[in-house]
Amino acid sequence: MLTEHCGHARFVWNLAVEQHAHWRSGLRSAPGFAEQGRQLTEARAEFGWLAAGSVVVQQQALRDFAQAMANFFAGTHRRPTWRVRGRGEGFRIVAVKLGDVRRLSRHVGEVRIPKVGWVRFRRSRAVPEAVKSFRVTCDRAGRWHVAFAAIPEPIPGPGNGDVVGVDRGVRVSAALSTGQLLSAPGLRKTEAERRLRLQRRRAKARRGSNRRANLSAAIARLKAREFDRRKDWVEKTSTDLARRFDVIGVEDLKIVAMTRSARGTLAEPGRNVAQKRGLNRGILASGWGRLVARLEHKAPGRVVKVSPRYTSQTCNTCSHTAAESRESQAFFRCVACGHAANADVNAARNIADSAAGRAVAARGGSGLPEPANREPQLLLLPG
Ligand SMILES: [Zn+2]
């Protein structure tokens, strides 16, 4: 039944995508959430299989889509796309009542899901009080997860005014202006080799065979393990930074636009596609975007985004800016004063200096940057 809920949510979402895909400028606008809700009621009256599912799940898929479109028009997210079976499957339940979540023992909880009943889950952490919504997902390794929505308390900074600059590295995942180099863990050597072996075997396996399905599942489990480790690293690193520093400077990379614009369109193919692709792989692999997002959640108002221009070419000692100073990806040697440093650390120090300047200006002027918007779907779409 959980799989069916996922299927219904995907079906409704894809219908909404299709409606909006047909829309061209000059036409009457594509149906909004209210109109789609009426259409859903009609569709449920007509199709028994849809009516057999949960109306909460289906309505919520429409609401999620409306939020996704709002994010798209706000310029913060890409246009919502088709959902594919078996990839990022999930559904959301809202209007959760007080008795719908309960604790059975230290490690086991239970949640009531429409049309399914009580479902047990392993408590990986405390369920927040008065939870209003939750999301059930199935990852690519076939594991089910339940996530309860809550706005966590921000982590207080040390209060000593310490500023850190964080630069996304190419060799390492992140470099701090303190000189610390951080690497996000991936698969171990033996695991990576195993994945390669599995992938080769899968390439030879017949399409649609059980053997191929088993190999795919084994590969998916390894991928999930890699993803879990990165995610864990991002959580620990962002908490650590939020605790240790009052102001955290990062490059304003507009990473979403950057990673997605490289390929360009058929009419306007992107420039330097190959270089950008290499860079993007590095950024995505190290979970950079996720790290910045989590920092903004945990230290709202304390993350300062600075312009990435010249941070990697400017000497942190004498401020001389020259492309030639960056001897290699890893090494910086100033052509003016001879200052030599790890290239990523030098950049991180420049970022820290800019962030410190911005934070001081903000304190005297209009106040610190706006806190990050934590739960946009709740703010934007009441009821
Ligand atoms: Zn210099």
Boltz pocket constraint, residues with backbone or C-beta under 6 A from the ligand:
constraints:
  - pocket:
      binder: B
      contacts: [[A, 315], [A, 316], [A, 317], [A, 318], [A, 319], [A, 320], [A, 334], [A, 335], [A, 336], [A, 337], [A, 338], [A, 339]]
      max_distance: 6.0
